[in-house]
Amino acid sequence: MGPIYTPADFIDMVRRRFWVILAVLVIGSAVSVGYALMQTHLYRSAEVIQIARPKIADDLAPSTVAGSSARRLQLIQQQIMTRATLLEIVDSYGLFQDQPDLTLTEKVIQLREAVSIDGVAAAREGFTDDGTISVLTITATMPTPELAQAIASEFSQRTLRLSDQTRIEQAEATLEFFARQEQQMEEEIVALESRIARFQAENNLISPSALDSLMLELAGIRDSLLEIERQKITLQRQIEGVDLTARQETIDRRIADLRAQLEGLEEQRALLEQRANRLEAEMETSPELARIQAEYDRQLELLQTRLAEIVARRSDAEVGFRLESQQQAERLLVIEPAALPDYPVTTSRKRMAAIGAAISLFLGLVVAFLLELRHPVIRTAAQMKREIGLAPVVSIPFLDTGRKRRRWFGGPRDSEGKQA
């Protein structure tokens, strides 16, 4: 059977258990005040970094730094949050000096929990997410405003430096790779040309360039032979058409001149044929040597094609390296420096003490109610009628003949502290 049914019953309970409620309230308030005084205020400061777009469009001068900005920033965050880096920051700023019992691992864990790095994805272009980050926010929560501002700025600067360093190193590594590839390819071409020259010398072969020259020379000789043949035919016709009615001496001199010209042409033809035969002999090779020469030529052409591709890529890598070195590519910019916080983010000590006092008052009332439940007593005629359904004929108040003392809320109390 419960003792509290009406506001009057509640007020009577408070009067009877006032000292119990007061004791719980005082003890709870004292504990709350002590807990509030032990708490340390925490201040929060944030620095905002923007991922700026390249000054020159990627279509005109693409960067050699591949991958999305989200992935690169994630790698940077992992490097910043390493144990060595965090311990370096702890030593630089003298963090956790008021907690000498903390181990290095505990300091690292607390600093990781006190600093957060959050990114905001950029607006999508189309229906695919390219992993681009537009804004990066670095937040630090520390016991003092100055320390919160300094730690947020420190992590921000480290992020900027590490981002620039990573991009430049990647661009430089790409450029060095293609430069080494170009040098290696040039060395292979020189070695192959040396083997080709040695093979031609051992087999009395001529190079393709010299072969082209010989073929041009042979074609010119053949043209000259054709011209000589035409001239011979013309001279023969002139000999046959000599005027026989002229003086014999004139006829003989004319025929002698024409025959001398024919002999000169025959000598020229013989020399040219001899030269042509020599050139044809030089150009003649066996089928096996020709196959080997063709294979060498094919390998040389393939190496030269690959060299041209590598040179083009090396040029692109050089452009990308210049973009990164001159801060013309994608970069990080601080658009909102870490500000000095004005107020702590934790609950104020006064509010914590007030909440503790309210909770203590509630607990005091709960304790009083439990005590009432433990000792249920019918104290008034109304309670008796409500509990058992019988109304008392007469109600005789309790009279204490001993020394009376005033109660806190009026009415006399007996010597044992019981209310009449």
Steps between C-alpha positions, in 0.01 A plus 500: 500500500647832398503794741493785244178566317435873525711816509423522871653156553808610307537813710460295817769261377737793435438634849559164664813419294636851477830420668558197279430702187721781626786261577486344151479847345799631694714194432406487132556874454840475665595212273373693196697809593814294555455321168439830321815651650702199389386531138726678250355736244565404138527749214455420133658668199468407133697590187341461157702401193371526144615272218557754223464402137801519263572840348554336161238260366591132506419473129775748417764399757406185693665426832685172551359462854231236460217394733212682663553774756310298761745212471804727511368687804424171671860392452620835633274467804640154570854636485417792731331273753796266532646441844831673423333816369259525795780452754697773324204738537456398866864585570490823301198644684554332837163328498373294796762637738232518769457123466845355568362150551393469134702264285608589148230278354232670711623841390481395136147367547380816675649726234337295224167534675552875548570570131262420216538548125177508302452551128202623303446338160476727199186520290469214254537549128243265352405178674844379606698592808860579407616519862575872495516688831416871505559595866707346778433597863759434772360532854700492825353478853741608773496623864591860406388725213858573394591133490189409298582769244867398482430128460240556227740727314787252546306211348382728219851613412628145511220398264590779256872421508445127467257550211744722308790269576307190395385651171847631411663168590251307289545733203878485536496121525290481183740730315804302617337174394436612143844666481660168599280319248607742228868458584465122511320496166768718339768264629313201353474677164872581500584138588273368224651739245845379602395136446353590161819678394714207616275254315521705180877527526544127556279410201600784267154647518403857461274696724147588392592863455800408284284254310256776416787710370631215288156438359468864408843490338410183309179658378698800377747272317219322327352830393842600363528171306162565344613847399817359347299249301282780366808701408653195323187451299507865401867475391432184301224677313728795439768267358247334274369836389836653401481688168691283251491768231749711690871479461651173615727668749204676657306176514787311660559777761131510589476123536822492707361761739175314547678168554728667758193618685361145484818362645486756781145399576602131499773573747258688725249215473766247594605700804141548614418132452809407696392732783144367490622141517715587800210669677270206431763265639528710815123498548459129451471306832398150597139438617617410854705820533207697365267342758739582783538855372122539481463372857757752620319775315166397657649502851658839438173645377314360805754651740479835327118495528516419870758772547267753339219398738726523803626842392139622473416367848817646643399837359159470668668399827729802476200728452328339800809545715520869408132543588555346843821693565339833406177433695293504181328163552247394763603635842374556853415850626405612850175693459417526871790505747455352845342762727551546872187351663309733733305244699558139602304224333457307824217561749563782749579411861198693632268315272652166597458587871140607445421181311664297777292681766180434305589134467582485872160653587329242282698219663405636843133485407548147366668392826216657702241322290681168544508552875128567492445179308709310750288619793139546374293671772142625492527849636167667417131411485503551125782250459312246716181538299695474173700194602246282687170662403395581860465847638619548859238612755738725679862613447702567813821699439824389658584705806857515618528594864875539472699808401372648177715649226399678188516329166649660188164509324277570803328271746650340808734198493547250782826444678584212262451714193168346395228721365169495684 
